[in-house]
Amino acid sequence: MLSRKITDGCEFVVFDMEWNQPFPGKEYPFDVSTLTGEIIEIGAVKYVYDNGQLIQQDVFSQDVRPTQYKKLHYHVKKVTQKKNSDLMKGRPFEEVSREFLEFCGPDAILVGWGNSDPAMLKMNLKFFGLDDKLGIPFLDIQPLFSSFSGQRGKQRSVEAAVDYYNIEKNDIFHSATADAHYTGRIFEEIFRHNQCTEVISAISSSSVDPDIKSEFGFVGQPASSADACLAGASGFITTCPVCGKKLDPKIEPFRIRKSQYALMFCGEHGEMFSRTRAKRTKNGKFYAASVLRFATQTDYYLVASKKEEFDKFGREGKPAAEEQAEEQDS
């Protein structure tokens, strides 16, 4: 995993993109799964970290002229308020993407709202025959906002976070440059309203390498019981999917009802969160559906809260009545 120690002078590039989509049912001269969206706008704001604050340094804003999806998808047109004529005003993706990566530099941390933008950027780079290795860490601040605003586990939109911090709305949403500015302001407010050391710790534990697949899945064979199918997934959750080495448990696997959780560790690739669910087939058999991914701040909270529940209530988990009462109070 890529990592950056957050010290004075560390650069963050908060970015956002808009992309057009293929029309459903229309035939294209290529497999649309290799280009599920064609980038039409990239916006970014560069910050430098200095003594507990984010200081804005530069702005990147460029429209991209599409070559494959030249007519706006109706959903994209509605959300972005762009017109088909606007698409032709952009510059070639090859030029814009090169300039954007130069704008980022080799030592920055990419920051976005949600984790879809890095994957879409890499998809476009690969489709157009360019080097798709970004080479810098990526930080999704959506779960950081949820955590620091007391809304752990809940996904909030950029606009909801803007409203939470009473940030002035000067531009429309769903413009890449405007959304990058709004996301940057949210990032500033997270630092402003919380202990700097806590924010830095959260950044360090939530940054991922966008060039490495971050989540892996496993579906087991049918078994006669939930216990048997969970046992059948043990090999998957104890092996690093990147290097194949044995994972060491940081939090040993434990089961609550039909789900099993664990926090594992690879000496080369870091900590990984695992969750395995026992599901039933139509004929009454059980099978395991497992997820193993590089742990983020949200995962640490989830596994810690589930372990606390397990230690208190055992394998049956929190009684339904108590859980309902907590939901009503929240």
C-alpha positions, 0 to 999 in steps of 0.5 A: 500500500502507498502511504504518506506521512502527514507533515507540514508541506504535505499536498492534497488534491481534492478532485471531482469529475463528470462523465457521460454514459452510453445509451442503454440498448445502443450498439457501440463498436467496442465493449461498453464494459471497458468504458462505462463512462467517458470523462467530460470534466475534471475539476480540482483544488490543491491544498498544502497542509500547514500546522493543522490547517489546509491552505488552498494553493491552486485550482485545476478546471478543464472540460474534456471533448468526448470521442465515444459518447458524443451525445449527452445521456439524459440523466447526465444532461439533467444532473449537470445541466450541460448541453450537447453543444458544451461537449465540443468545447472541451479539449482532448482527454489525452491532453487534459489527463496529462495536465491533471496528473502533472498538476497533482504531482508525485507526492500529493494525496488525491481526495474525493467524495466517494471512491468512484472517481479514481476507478473512472479515471483509470478506466478512461486512461486504459481505454485510450491507451494511456498509462493507468497507474496513478502512483499516489494514494487516494482518500475518500472523505465521505466516511470521514465526514460521517465519522466526525459528524457523529453519523458513522455508517451513513452515506451523505451527499456533498450537499448534505455535508455543505449544509451541515457545516453551513458552507455558503452555496455559491455554485450549482452542484454537479459541476466538477470544479464546483464540487471539488471546491465544495469537497475542499471546503468540507475537508477544511471544516473537518480539520477546523472542527476536530483535533488535528491529530485525530484527523491525521490518524483517520487520513492515515488509516483510510488512504488507499492505493488506487492502483491496487484492487481494494476489495475481493470477494468469495462465494463458497460451495453449498454446505449443510449448515451455516457453521460449515459454510463459514468454516469453508471460507476460512482459507479465503479470509486468512490469505492476502489476496495480493501476495498470497501470504498468510494473514495474521489476525488483529481481531480474531474471527467472531460470529454474530448471528449469520455474519462473521467479522475479523481484522487481519494483517499482512506485513507487506500490504497492511490491515484488511477487514473481512466479513462473511455472511452465511446465506441460504440457497433455494433448496435450503443449503447454506453458502458463504459470501465473503468480502475481504478489503483493505481496511478504512476508518469505517471498517475499523469502526464497524469491526470494533462495534461488532466485537463490542456487541459480541463480547457483551451479547455473544453469538446471538448479538444484541437483542432486537428490542434493545436495537430498536430502542437505540434506533429510535433514540438516534 
